Amino acid sequence: MSEIVTVSERKAREAARRRAAALDVMTEAREFARTRGGRFYVFGSVAAGRIKYDSDFDVVVDFPFGIETEAADFVEEACQRRRLPSDVHLKSRASKRFLDRIRDQMVSLP
């Protein structure tokens, strides 16, 4: 007989899986940033520690021009490997208004 899993249990399991995935991505991103001389700024539910079953990984990529795209690709691929949706923004293309709005909630990596 198969186990019956309620919707709230499925949501809780998915939230826990996404939480673990986000922590793994942050660990990898810290090392990438440390070795490449840039920063990732995580914001949203991950930065606030309020990851839910439908949360994504919100991040601003702040790297020198020559490796900015490589850094964005890196974090997108790290999320994809863990089935964690991502919302990646390049700082060089982000509006001042957007950056001002999220500034107080950003977590800097490294």
N, C-alpha and C positions, 0 to 999 in steps of 0.2 A: 504494500500500500504506500502511495506517495504522501509525502509531507504536505500539509496545507500551510501555506504561507500567506499571511494577511498583507494587504496593501501597505499598512504602516510598517510591517516588518521588512518588506521589500525596500521601502524608501529608506529605512534605517540602515539596512545593509549596503545600499548604494551610496548613501552619504558616507558611511565608514570607508568604503572602497575609494571614493573620490578624495576623502581626507588623506588616506595613506598615499594615494597617487600624487596628490599635491605636495605632500612632504618630500616624496622622492624627487619630484621635478625641482623643487626648491633646492635640494641638496646638490643635484647635478648643475643647476643654474649658478649656484654660488661658486662652484669650482670653475665653471666655464668663465664666469665674470672675473674671478680672481686671476686666472691665467691669461685673459685677453684684454684686461685693462678697461672694462666697462662695468655697467650696472644694469640689473633688472629691477624694476620697481613693481612689486606685486601689490594689487589693491583689490577691493571688493570683498566678497565673502571669504576668500582664502586668507587675506591679510587680517580680516576681523575675527577669524577663527569661528565663523558661522557657516561652515560648509554644509549644504543640503544635498539632497539626492539629485537636484538639477543644476547645481553650481558649476560654473566654468572657472578656468584659470585666467584671470585678468592680469595683464602685465604690460608695462611700458619698457621698451628696449632702449637703453641709453649707452651706445657704443660709438667709438670713432667711425667716421664715414666709411672707411674701407672695409670694416667688418660688421657693420650694422645689419646688413641682410643676412649674413652668416649667423649672427646671434639670434635674429628673429626666427630663422629656419630651425636653429638648434632647439629653441624652446617649444616651437610648434611640434617638432618631431618627438621631443621628449614627452609632450602631452599625448600625442597620437599613440605612442607605444603603450601608454597606460589607459587608453580609451577615456581620456579626460578632455572635454572640449576646451578650447582656448580662445581668448580674445586678445590678440597681440597688437600693440600700438608702437610705432616708431616715435621716439621723442622728437626727432628732427621734423616729423610731419604732424605732430599733435598741436592743437591750438593751445594758446596760453590759457584760454578760458577752461578748457578741459583739464589741463595740468593743475590749474589753481583749484578746481573743484575736487580733485582726488588727492591733492598734496597731503592733507592731514591724515589720510588713511593708508598711505603707501608704506610698504616694508621694503627696505633696500637690500638687495643681494649683490655683492657680499656685504 
